Amino acid sequence: MNQFIKFLFASCLGTALALGLLFVIGISWIVGMAESANEQHAVKINRNSVLELDFKMPVPEKTNNVPMDPFDLDQEDVLGLSDMVTAIKQAKEDPDIKGIYLNASIVMLGKATSATLRNALQDFKSSGKFVVSYAHYYTQGAYYLASVADSVWMSPQGVVDFRGYSSTITYFKGLLDKLDVQMRIFYCGKYKSATESFRSDRMSDENRLQIREYLTPLYNIFIQDIAKSRNIPESELRQIAERFDGFNAEKAVQSRLIDRFAYEDEVFATIKRKIGLEEKDKLNRVGVEDYFKARGKKTNFSIKDKIAVVYAEGEIYDGNIGDPGTILDGKYVKILRKIRKDPHIKAIVLRVNSPGGSSLASENILRELDLCKKAGKPVVVSMGDVAASGGYYIACHADSIFAEPTTITGSIGVFGMIPILDKTMRNKLGITFDTVRTQKFSAFGTAVYDFSPEESQMMQSRVDWIYQDFLKKVSEGRKRSPEQIHEIAQGRVWAAAKAKEIGLVDELGGLDRAISAAAKLASLEKYRTTEYPQTKSGLEQFIEQLTRKNERDENVRAWTLKQELGDFYPLYKTVKGIRQNNGILFRMPYDLSIN
């Protein structure tokens, strides 16, 4: 017996020592990775450097407010829009930066994001420094950004996808019919077409009207900005698009869409000559992320008064745990509560870039913003690419609302959808269901039983009540009657200029103007900004995921699906989001995709 105890003790001790050793090795490896990353990213900015911008990753509103690749431990920071603009402004005054090289082969930007960066590049050019753009192939979005450059170059076999805007919506009604899936849909507003994809196989007249009415002003801005930068009359640009001259490389040059064909090495050789380097000299190209780390934002911490800039980007969900770049009510309520109790924070700027989501989560966030206002902190909203439905809901009580000229907003409407799968299971799989109920509504909302007329009426009444409450909230914030708001609501989506005209927005302008307005409302002359939510680097996200198995598994699953689905991933994410949010949704009718 004593011998057994000795062996047992020795085995336990050995296991404990082995686990301890593995823990020490793991911590050492992680620390080593962090130190190695810091060494690699200790960038020195040399004289005669060129700032390089590429957009292989989408640009979030806030740095690193995106899910990172869980398999890439060397992934660099994903610079946010605000920090990228700061880097460009700093480079404008930096004598070591001679110009900007815009690598425009891949550009994944929203319309307002692209316009903001384009304005920053235009301002950079006012210093007399050059901007050169190059791409193997220009999408319309890439060309819009690139057209501000002094020189627009393209691969000899490239094309410029300059052909006008279109917006395509996917319809699932035919597929659902084939699968015998019955969608029980409840909505308010004749323009609330989020459910249209599931109850029809084509656009309604109302939806076609609203899309055309916001697509046209966006396209007008696109044409006007390019015409000014390229010195081509607007009417001529429209004819170039009508003929699709950009599809032919020679015609793209003849029509002055681009300046010349070249290979990338020829572009670099030209840049060398511009800054006085010899052919044998190395061209110092510094990425915007590295430049920002080296010479970006400088904060004067001696200033005590602060304006909190809260970035609310992505879909709005219930709960506390989710990907970076989503708006979780539990998380944002805590952030706003912390801000409300901080005596040094004198005002709030809410930067909204969201199509909406959960009605309950939106209500919780709006409630906390109202409490911040009651505590004496002015709230100003700055809208990004989109601030629609729930995204507008959380903005509607602000003291002032600013939208970018290319912002899409509105979509004041409500919907709920529940799939009924009893016929699918019976006819396709031979599976049937039966149940025992203790009350009349015990099986209410179950996906395998269809709604009774009474249950359908209950659901529609619930949706109607939430819509009326939405109208009431907006009317309170915009100082109008619910009836007036109803006339411009009903789920309708608006371009920014029209939204200002009808009173949903106060001013057109970017984040900088919103911050200035917040400072004025709070009577601040000296202040600094502090940003929320706190975001983590790729390595920090990886370490955090190691301690949260469910979140780690979900992130790995999301990353894998993103790689496999490619362009269809946003569609999957939208459907998943609708399923994830319980109850009624404040959501834009569809994911905005303008090609």
HELIX and SHEET records of a PDB file:
HELIX    1   1 ASN A    2  GLN A   40  1                                  39    
HELIX    2   2 LEU A   81  GLU A   93  1                                  13    
HELIX    3   3 LYS A  111  LYS A  125  1                                  15    
HELIX    4   4 GLN A  140  ALA A  146  1                                   7    
HELIX    5   5 LYS A  173  LYS A  178  1                                   6    
HELIX    6   6 SER A  193  THR A  195  5                                   3    
HELIX    7   7 GLU A  196  ARG A  199  1                                   4    
HELIX    8   8 ASP A  205  ARG A  230  1                                  26    
HELIX    9   9 GLU A  234  ARG A  243  1                                  10    
HELIX   10  10 ASP A  245  PHE A  247  5                                   3    
HELIX   11  11 ALA A  249  GLN A  254  1                                   6    
HELIX   12  12 GLU A  264  LYS A  274  1                                  11    
HELIX   13  13 VAL A  288  ARG A  295  1                                   8    
HELIX   14  14 ASP A  329  LYS A  341  1                                  13    
HELIX   15  15 SER A  359  LYS A  374  1                                  16    
HELIX   16  16 GLY A  390  TYR A  393  1                                   4    
HELIX   17  17 ASP A  422  LEU A  429  1                                   8    
HELIX   18  18 PRO A  453  ARG A  478  1                                  26    
HELIX   19  19 PRO A  482  ILE A  488  1                                   7    
HELIX   20  20 ALA A  496  GLU A  501  1                                   6    
HELIX   21  21 LEU A  511  LEU A  521  1                                  11    
HELIX   22  22 GLY A  538  LEU A  546  1                                   9    
HELIX   23  23 LYS A  549  LEU A  565  1                                  17    
HELIX   24  24 GLY A  566  PHE A  568  5                                   3    
HELIX   25  25 TYR A  569  GLN A  580  1                                  12    
SHEET    1   A 6 ARG A 260  PHE A 261  0                                        
SHEET    2   A 6 SER A 151  MET A 154  1                                        
SHEET    3   A 6 PHE A 130  ALA A 135  1                                        
SHEET    4   A 6 ILE A  97  VAL A 107  1                                        
SHEET    5   A 6 SER A  49  PHE A  55  1                                        
SHEET    6   A 6 ASN A 284  GLY A 287  1                                        
SHEET    1   B 2 GLN A 182  CYS A 188  0                                        
SHEET    2   B 2 VAL A 414  ILE A 420 -1                                        
SHEET    1   C 6 VAL A 493  ALA A 495  0                                        
SHEET    2   C 6 ILE A 408  GLY A 410 -1                                        
SHEET    3   C 6 VAL A 379  ALA A 388  1                                        
SHEET    4   C 6 ILE A 345  SER A 354  1                                        
SHEET    5   C 6 LYS A 306  GLU A 313  1                                        
SHEET    6   C 6 ARG A 528  TYR A 532  1                                        
SHEET    1   D 2 ILE A 316  TYR A 317  0                                        
SHEET    2   D 2 ILE A 327  LEU A 328  1                                        
SHEET    1   E 2 GLY A 356  SER A 358  0                                        
SHEET    2   E 2 LEU A 585  ARG A 587 -1                                        
SHEET    1   F 5 VAL A 493  ALA A 495  0                                        
SHEET    2   F 5 ILE A 408  GLY A 410 -1                                        
SHEET    3   F 5 VAL A 379  ALA A 388  1                                        
SHEET    4   F 5 SER A 400  ALA A 403  1                                        
SHEET    5   F 5 GLU A 507  LEU A 508  1                                        
END                                                                             
